[in-house]
Amino acid sequence: MENTPFPITNWAEDDRPREKLMIKGKNALSDAELIAILIGSGSRNESAVQLSKRILSNFDNNLNALGKLSIKQLTEFKGIGEAKAISIIAAMELGRRRREMEAIELKQIGSSKSVFEIMQPIIGELQHEEFWILYLNYSNKVIAKSQLSKGGITGTVVDIRIVFKIALEQNATSIILSHNHPSGKLQPSDADIIITKKIKMAGQQLDIPVLDHLIITEKGFYSFNDNGFL
């Protein structure tokens, strides 16, 4: 059970993040102040801002790291109950989805980096491996994206028939493959190379070329096309 709250309305004027947001705007608030608004109150001995700073300091003020925490992990912090943990997780997920939507709005795939910008918010921070396909039209615009498979920490299974079944349904003229490496290693495995070659060959038969295959991690990517594999 959470301790007796220390309401924001009882703080000194300069320490009230809600009022600060109203007067100075959202950009004037620190990460800790924004989180304090989410959780609403701290404990008897600690304000919401102090509590938020303490949580962030455990992750070097890295919001990406905070966004990976589970309810159980968040409630291990004194002053964070289940309701506050849920509020934090919901806010982090909304931020992730916003990044995803902004990335999808890219009008055209012009480079491997533009693929990374679309897919990193979706799979870059996962603790298990997922394999996704981007389906493109003649203008290299993304007309659909699909999760092909979801696996464990070390790999996933890819069904090539499903790849091109969806491509035909979407009237795609080309595709781009992508999957993540939870280990953070960007070098392709033998299995990555083999499946890329198989999908490429199948695409050649159907006149739906594979333009690239990206291995994605939280902070970077490896492009098969950029490295001469396609």
C-alpha angles and dihedrals in degrees: 000000000000120000124251106296125246100215121221089234089066095057126100111273094254091053098056107105095188093055090042090055092050094048103035103021134246095289091063093065125090121229089257092052092051091050089047089059089053095052094039099204143028127210135281092279102029134052122227090253092051090048091049092049090051092052094047093047089061088064100038089257090294111153092192089061091047090052091060096058122111126222089258093052093048094048089057086077111089108247096029115104128179095274093052091045090053091050091053093047092048092051093048090050092050089052091051092049091049090054089049093051093047089052094049089054089069101121098215142013105240102157145003088265091062089054089051091052090055098044105034094075089050103045109000097094101036121123092215131051124262130180118213137181128210113206116209137193129219091284092054090249117147108248096171143357127204138188104230098185145350122212145161133286095287105038154334137226121248124204107203092196091062091049092062097033088064091042091057092045090052094044088235118176096197140005140213122209125213138171136165133240109215088194090067092236114135100194112106118243124228088257091053091053094047096050091046091054092047094051091044091054092048090049091052090056092052095039090243103122125207104234097187147338118218128198106206133199132171094274108020151010144223119220119205089201095050089051096049099255093120 
